Amino acid sequence: MTESTEYKKLEPGFQDSWDETDRRLTQMGYFGWRPRFLECLNTPAFFAMFFALGNLTMVMSYGIFSLIIPVLEEVFNLNSKQTGVILMANDISGMIVALLIANYCSARKVRWIGMGMLMVCLSAIIPASTTLYAEYPQPRNVIVDEIVLQSTQPLGNQTLFTEKGSYGVCKEMKFKPAANGPVSTSDESEDYAVRNHKYYWFFVLGSLLQGAGNAPPRVAGSTYMDEIFTQKQFGVAISVLYVVSFLGYPAIMMLGGIFLQIYVTLDPPEGITPSSNEWVGAWWMGLFFPAVFVFFFSFIVLLYPRQMPAAKKVLQEKVERGITTVQEKKEELRRSLKEVTKDMIPAFKRLIKNQALNFLIVGDIFMMLSVGAYSYYPKLYVKIFRLNYKDLGLIQGVSNIIGFGLGLIGSGVLMRVKKWEPKRLQLVYSVITALAIPFTFGVLIYCPTDTLAGVDISYPHLLNTSQLSPPTLTGECNSECACTTAFYQPVCDGDVTFFSPCHAGCYEVELNKTTNKVVTYSNCTCAASGTAVPGTCGTQCPGRMFLSITITSIGTIIGFAGFAAHTYIYQRVVGEVDRTFTQGIRSSVTRALGTLPAPILFGWVIDKFCTVWKVSEDGTTGNCWVYDLDNLILWFCILRVVIRSISSVCYFLAWWVFPENKVVQGEGGETKEEDGEDCRNGEVDQHGHDLVNGGDKFTLMSDYEG
């Protein structure tokens, strides 16, 4: 059969599958409102643009959590396991929803995508609303009573006050809030986080809704794009989609850094600046800002029809290449709820027998388990590079743009230039994932850690020893000070950091009268010099930081260079009718076994190396203040390398068992076999699916019609 004869014979089938008398199927609009002026937007390019921008804002809504986790831990008295539960809730709901809708959204993909985006919008508003009710810390400036001042010293146009007496920082630490505010003692100031803990469940609920909302775009998005873009266009389109989407991470990192430089109530108390320990940035802005845009783009996406006019040409190409049939496509679009439900068990059996698909999913499980570590990278970078959140957001943003952006663009170029069959693409992707693994070790390059008195060296003479086990922050020199770990206010003497001026045994404090800021602590019984200054002793190391981030960014570029190929492989390892169901199963399983336990696993590892916990006045244990960073980073890195290595092995096994594309078109419309091999390699169903390997092999349309 010639190409023209085949197309002529297929045309009636296409007309049947595209019921153009029903405008709701092919034209944009809501319900019966289908205005003609919207048809200029009814193209694959415009849909991809709006869907990509919607994905970008959804990624921003989720990505902000990794930046604000340290803030939430302090304000709401959370530990790493509890923040892990918040992240885990996202995966639980996403897994359940993806599984439920996988086989039901194939005919109405756009509607499910738009409704999911609306749910993501709601998921951000719920936790952000807690800022209206939460309490925040008051300034911890030591009370200065000029009556008890013993001396003053001129210092240029400022005056330096030295306080001595009953309000010394060691025996009785008392604080004053902003001017004209109520005076609060330490237990009143420190218990605010304990009282805020009841809002923890707002974040869990928001995370549950966010996971449920993210599921439909993840399940149906790439499948819908596979219907409107040809194979040559798909690689570029999917790469552009994910490039734009992943820009949400650096965008929210940079914006989040700016938001965290704004005080949470928009009106900071007098005496509190971004460098103050009491500063709480406007974390809620990072949730609310992207939610507004998610809401906007969801309504644009919902305008699109069930089947776009451009999909007709794509279907013709797939039929010609033997990927699907007109009849199969019609059944996918027209199946009733009863028919879909009835086909779930047979469809699931087809997927279970598909060896290549099983190895792909297992590889994705371990890959997502490794990716779960990224949620804690901002927290670690703040510690190991001594960054503030503004600088962290900028650095993370730029590195993510370079890593994700170049990697995804490269993956699109690879798909467009090299028109390889799926099996070869799987081999390429396997090699790419293996090459990216060694670059994980880049995180081992970081600034020298601080030497903390009572943890790394002992009291009272600060002898150099190995890390103390267990840490003892109280020594003979500060035993009468009644110090607590309710708050972290580090001070430095030479190269030794003390947990607080109280733990340094300081009895005097020098304040700048103009700014009311602490300049120096003196008469410190635990400090070798007798004085200490606010802050840790460590300094930033821009050279090491640049080298570390460069190495990890190169690894990200390599790792994402095969992303488009990986997405395309999932569209071809199963039959046309099983694509959406496969995405749902894949999403559910990888979430259940990969992204779901990842925050718990890495949160447990992080907490395992905590050396000083926050303990409130009532004995409640809160977040971790100080970590054994050397061992934490080492084991954090080893764990990721082991997990990614297992993932890479699974991808190679998927390539090994991947079915060959042996179907070719011969004269007269018959199906030929190559290399003497049965192109089906087993049992087939009524649509021509390979039930053993789940391959994408179909006989020509003429075989069904004849």
N, C-alpha and C positions, 0 to 999 in steps of 0.2 A: 504493500500500500504506500503510495506516495504521500508526502507531507500535506499537500493541498487536499488530497482526497480524504485523509484522516481528519483534518480540521473541519472539512465540510460535513463529514459524518458526525462529528462531535458537537457541532453548533446547536442543534436542537436541544441536546442535553444541557448545554450552558444556559440556554434560554429558560429551560425548566427550573434550573437551580437558582436563577436570578429572576424572581417574580417581580418584574419592573412595574407591574400595575399597582403594587403595594408600595407607596412612596415611603412608608415607615422603614422599609428594609434597606433602602439605598440612599435616602436623602437625609440631610441633617435637620435637626430640630427636636422639639419635645412633643410627644404624643401626636395630636393631629396638626400641630403647628409646624409646617415644613416649608419655610420661605425660600424662594429661589435664590435670593442674594447670598445665602449661606453656602451655596454650592461651589463658590470660588475657593472655599476652605476645605472642601470635601476631597482632599488629595492625600496620598500617603505622606508627603513631605510635611504638610501642615499638621497632620495628626501626630507624626513623630516629634515635631517641634513642641506642641502643647503637652504631649505625654512626657517628653523629656524634661520640660520645665516643671511639670507637676511632680515628676520623680525627684528632681533636684530639691524642691521644697520639702518633700517627704523625707529625703535623706537628711536635710538640715534639721528637721523636727526630731529625728532619731539620733543624729550624730551629736547634738548638743549635750546629751547625757554624759558622754565620755569626758567632756570638758568640765561640767558642773558637778561631777561626782564628789570631788573633794569638798566643795562648798556644801553640798547636801549632807555629807557625812558629819560636818561640823555643826551645821545649823539644826539638823534634825536628829542628831545623836545616833548616827548609823555606823555600823562597821562594814567591812568589805563584803561579808557574806550577805548582809541585808541589801546592799546595793546590787549584789549579784542576783538576789531574788527579784529585784525590780527589773533588771535586764532579762532575767529568765522568764518573767511573766509575759513579756513580749513574744518570746518564742513559743510558749505554751499555747497562747491564743492563736498565734499565726499557724502553728502546726494543726490545730483542730479545725480552724476555718478552711485552711487550704485543702485538707482531706475531705471536708464536707462539700465544698463547692467544686472540687476538681472535675467531677463528671457531670455537673449541672450547668456550668457557665459557658460551655463550648458554643452554644447558639447565641448567647447574649453577653459576649465578652466585655464590650464597652460599658454596658450598664453596670456590671460588677466592678469594673475598674473605677468608674466614677463614684459609686457608692463607697467603695473602700477608701478613696481619697477623702470623702466627707467624714468618715469615721476617724481618720488620722487627724483631721482638724480638731474634732472633739477631744481626742486623746491628749492633745497638748494643752487645751484650755483647763481641763480638770486639775492637773498638778500645779499649773501656773496660778490658779486661784488661791492656793494655800498661802501665798504671800500676803493676802489681805488679812489673814488671821494669825500668822506666825509671829513669834517674838524674836527680837534680834539683840545682840549684845550691846551693852553700854560701854562707853570709854573706860579704860582701866588706868586712867592717870591718877597717880598718887596725890592725895589731898595735900595741898600746900596751905598751911596756916602761918601767915607772916608773923604771928606772935611768937611761934616757937623757932623761927629762923635764927640761926646763930651767926651767920655771916653772909655777906653779899660780895660778889666779885664783879667788877666791870669787865665787859667783853665787847669792845667796839660800841655799837649802838644798842647792844642787848645787855641784859643783866642775868647773871647765872646765880640761882639760889641753891643753897645747900640746906637740906632739911635734916634735923637731928631731933630725936626725942621719941615719944611713945608711938608715933606712927611710922617707925622704921619699917623697911620693906621685909625684913626677916620675921620679926615677931608678930606683927599685925599688919597684914596687907589690906589696906582699905582703898576704895576707889571713889571717884566722882564722875557722874555722867556729864552730858553737855550742859552749858550754862543754863541756869534757870530750870534744870531738870531735877527730879528727885534723886537724892543720894542713895546709892545702893551698896550693900556690902558684898563680899565675894560670893557667898552662897546664893544670894539673889541673882547676881550677874551670871553665875555659871549654870544655874538650873534652867535657864531659858531653853537650852537644847533638849533637856529631858522633857520639858513640857511640850515642846514641839514634836516630840516623837509620835504623838497620836496621829499626825498627818501623814505618816509613813504609808498608810493604806491608800491615800489619794494617788500617790506615785505608782503603787502597784496596779490600781484600777486604770490609770492612764496608760500604763505600759501594756496592760491586757487589751485595751481598745486599740492601741497603736499596732500591736501585732496582728489583730483581727483585720484592721484596715489595710495593712501592707500586703496581706495575703492575696487578695484578688489581682492587683497589678502585677504581682510576682508570678502568679499562676497563669493569667490570661494575657499579659502584656506582650511577651515575646512571641506567643502563639498567634496573636492577632497581627503582629507585624510580619510574621512569616506568611500570612495570607495576602498581604498587600504589597510586599516587596519581592522581586525576583531573587534568585540565588545570588546573582552578581551584585544586586543592590543590598541584599540582606546584611552581609558582613559589614559594609560601611554604615548602614542605617543603625544596626545594633550597637556598633562601636560608638557612633555619635550619641546614641541614646545614653549609653553608660558613661561616656566621657562627661556629658552634661550632668547626668545624675550624680556621678562621683564628685563633681565640682561642689556639690552640696557640703561635703566634708570640709574642704579648706575654707569655703565661704563661711560656714557657721563657726569654724575655729577662729577665723579673723574677726567676724562680727561678735562672736561670744567673748573674745578677749576685750573688745571695746565695751560690750555690755557689762562685763565684770569690773570695769573701771568706773562704772556709774553705781552709786550706792543703791541698795535694794529698795529703799523707800523713796528714792529720787531726791531726798533732802537729808544729807548726812549730818549727824549731830556734830556740834562744835568740837573740834579737836581730833576728829577721825579723818584720816586720809587713806588713799589706797595702799599705802605702805604700813598702815597700822594693823596690829594683830586682830583688832576688833572689826576690821572692814569686811563687809559682806556685799559682794557685787550683785547687780541686778540679774540674777540667774533666770528669773522668770521671763525676761525679755527674749532670751534665746529660745523659749518654747512658744511664746505668743507670736513673735514676728513671722516665722515661717508658716504658722497656722493660718494666717490671713491669706497668704498666697496659695496655700493648698486649697483653701475654700474657693478661691477665684478660678483656679485651673480645673477643679473638679467639675464645675458647671460647663466649662468649655468642652471637656472630654465627653460629658454626657450628651452633648449635641450630636455626636457622631453616630452613624447608622450601624445596624447589625452587620451589614456587609457592604464594603465600599465598592464603588464601580470599578476601581482599579484592580480589585481582587480577581476580576474575571480573566484578565490577561495572565495573571499569576497561576490561576487554576489551569488554564490551557497549557502553560509551560510544564506544570507538574504532571499532567496527564501524558503529555508528549514524552517526558522522561521516565514514565512508568512509576512515579512516586505515589500517585493516587488516581482515583477515577471520579467521574462526574457523579455517578450514583452514590459513591461513598460520601462525597461532599454534601450532596443533597440530604442524605440521612443524618449527617452531623448537624446540619442547620434545622432540620425539621423534626428531630426526635422529640417525642413527648416525654414528660416527667416519668411516666410509667416505663417507657422504653429505655430511658437512660438508667433507671434503677435496675431494670432487668439485666442490662448489659454490664453492670458493675463487676459481678463475679467473673464472667468470662474475660473481661478486660484485665482484671487483676491477675488472673491465671496467665494471660499472655505476657504480662510484664514480669511475673515471677520466673517464667521460663527463659526470659531474655538475659543471657549471661553477661553480655556486654553492658547492658543497662544496669545490672546489679553491681558490677565492678565500678561503674561510673558513680553510682549513688554512694557506695561505700567510700570511694575516694573523696567525694564531696563532703561526707560526714566528717572525716578527719581534717579536711581543708577548713571547714567551717569551725571545727573545734579549735584550730590554730588561729583563725581570724578573730575568734572571741577574745583573744589577748589584746587586740587593738583598743578595746574599751578602757583598758587600764594604762595604756601608753601615756596619755596626758598626765595622769597622776604620777607615773614614774619619772617622766621628763621634768616635772616640777622639782622632784627630789634630787635627781642625779645631775641636773644641769643648773639648778638654783634659779629657775625662771619665774617671772611673774606671769599672770594669766594673759596679759596683753601680748607680751613677747612670745609666749607659748603659742597663742592663737595664730600669730603671724608666721612663726617658723613652721608650725604644723601645716598651716594653710599652703604656704609656698611649696613645701616638700611633697604634700599630697597632690598638688596641681602637677608638679613635675612627674612624680611617680605614677599616679593613676592616669593622668592625661596622656603622657607619652606612651605608656603601656597600652592603653585602650586604642589610641590612634594607630599604633603599630599593629595591633591585632586586626583592625579594619583593613589596613593596607595589605596585610598578609592574606586575608580572605579575598580581596579584590584581585590581587596580582597572581596568586597561586590558586587556581581553580582545582584544588585537589578533591579527591573523593573522601567521604567521611572517615574511612579507615586510616588513610594517610594523615588526615588532619588530627586524628586521635593520637597517632604516634608523635607528631610535632608537639601537640599540647603536653604529652607525657614528658618529653625531653625538656620543654620549657619549664615545667614545674620543678624538675630535678635540678636544673641549673640555678634556680632562684634560691634554693635552700641555704647554701653557704653564706649568703649575704645577711642571714638572720643574725649572725654573730656580730654584726656591726654595733648592736646595742651594748656590747661589752666594753665599748670605749666611752668612758664617762669621767666626770670630774672626781678628784680624790674626795673621799667621804670625810665628814666631820669626826673629830674625836670627842665623844660625849662623856663627861665625868659621871661615874657611877655605872656606865655601860661598857665603854671601851677601856677606861682606866679607873683605878680605884681611889676612894678617899682614904685618909685625909691628905696624903702626900702626893697624890696623883702620879703613882708609879706606873710606868709603861708595862702593861700586861696584855695578855690575850683577852678577848671579849669575856666579860664577867658573866657567869651563868649561875643563878639568875642575876639580872641587873639589880643593883642596889643604889638608888638615887639618894638615900639618906646615909650620911656618915657622921662621924663624931663632930665634925666642924659645923654641921647644920642640924644636929639632932634636936635642938631646942626651938627650931623655927616653925615646926608643924606645917611643913610644905605638903602640897598636894599636886596631883597631875590633872586637876580639873581643867587647866588651861595650859597652853604651851607658849612660853615667853622667853625664848633662848637669849642668853647673854654670852659674851666672849671675853676670855682673858688669855691673851697671847694666841696659842694654837689650841686651846681647850675650850669647848663649848659646854655651858651649863644649861640644864633644862629650864631654869628660871632664875631671877635674881635671888629668890628665896633659897633655891638649892645651892646657889653660890655663897650663901651665908651673908648676903649684903644687908647692912643696917642703915646705910645712908644713900640718898639719891639726889643728884644734881639735875635741876630742871631749868629749861629755858623759859624765862618768865613771859616772853612775848608769845611763844607758840605752845607753852605748857608741855613741851616734849622732853622726854628723858634724854639727858646728854651722857651722864656717867653714873654708874653705881659705885659706891666706895665703902670702905670698911668691910670688905667681903672676906670672911674668915676662911672660905674654901679656896679662894683664888690666890695663886702664887704671888701676884703683884698687889693684891689687896683691892684691886678695882676691876670693873667689868663694863663693857659697852653693850648696848642693845644689839641683837642679831646673832647669827651664827658666825663662826670664824672662817668658814669656807668662802671661796670666791668663785666666780664664774670662770669657765674654761672654754672660750669661744672656738679655739682651734680644735679641741677634742670633739666639741659638739658638732662642728661643721663636718668633720671626718665621719663621725658616727652616723649623722643624718644622711650624708652623701652615700655611704655604703648601703644603708637600708633603703634609700630611694632607688638606687640601681637595682636592688633586688625586687622592689615593687614594679619597676618598669618591665623587668624580665618576666616576672610572674603574671602580669596582666597582658603580656603580649599575645597570649593564646586565648584570651577571654571570649572574643567573638567566635572563634573556632569551637570552643567548648559549648557555647550557647547553640550554635548551628548543629553540632553533633547530636544534641538532645532532640532536635527536631527531626532527625533522620534515623536515629537508632530504633524508632518505633514507627508504626503506621500512622497515616494522616489522622485517622479517627481517634487515635490514642494519645495524641500530642498533649492536649490540655490535661487529660487524666494523669499522664506521666509527670507533667510539671507539678500537679497537686501532690502526687505521691512523693516526688523528689523533695518538694518543699517541706512536706510534713515529716518525712523520715530524717532529712538533714537537720531540721530544727529540733526534732525529738532527741536525736543522738549526737548532734553536733553543736549547734548554737545554744541549745537549752542548757546542757551541763557546762558549757565553756565558762560563763561568768562564775559559776559555783567553783569549778576546778581552779581557775586562775585566782579567784578571790580567796580561796582556801590557801593557795600557795603564798599569796601576798601576806595574809594574816599569820601564816606560819612563821614568818620572819619578822614579826612585830616585836620590838623590844620594850616599848613603853606604851601602855594603853591609857586612854583617858578614863579616869575614875571620878565620878561625881561625888558630891557630899553624902548622898544616900547609898554609896557603894555601887551604883550602876556603872557597868563598863560600857563605854561608848566607842568612838573611833580610835584608830591608832595614830599616835603622834610621831613615833620614831621607829624606823626600820633598820634591820641589818642589811644594808643595801648591797654589800659585796656578794653575800650568799643569795640574796633575793634575785638580783639580776642574773647571776650565773645559772641558777636552777630554772628561772623563768625562760631563759634562752634555750637551755638544754631540752626542756619540755616541748617547746615549740618546734625545735629541729626534729625531735623524735616523731612528733605527730605529723609533721609535713612529709617526712620520709615515708611513713606508712601510706600517706595519701598518694604520693608519687608512685609507689609500687602498685597500688590499686589501679591507677590510670594506665600503667604499662600492661597490666593484666587485661584491662578492658580493650586495649588495642589488640592484644594477642587473640582474643576470642571474638573480635568485632567481625560481623559478617561481611564477606566480600560483595561488592556491587557487581553482580554478574549478569544482570538483565540487560539485553540489547534488543533492538527492534530489527526484525528481518523482513524480507519481502513477503507480502501477503498478510502481514500483521502477526506472524507467528513469533513465539518467544524462543530465542536460541539460548544455548548454554555454552559457557566458555570453560576451557580446560577440562572438559569431560565431567564437570561437577554439576550436580542438581542445584539450580539457582535458588530453589526454595529451601532445600536442605531439611525438609520435614513437612509436617502437617500444615495445611493452610485453612483459614476460615472462609466464609462466604465472600469476603471482600478481597481475598488474596493475601491476607496477612500471613507472614511466616510465624507460626505459633511457637516454634522451637527457639528460633533466634530473635523473633520479634522484628525482623528486618523490614526495610522499606521497599520490598520487591512486589510488584504487581504485574499481572498480565495486561495486555492492551485492552482498550475499551471494546474493540471489535470482538474479542473473545466472549465478553459478557453479552453483547448484542446478538451474536450469532448463535 
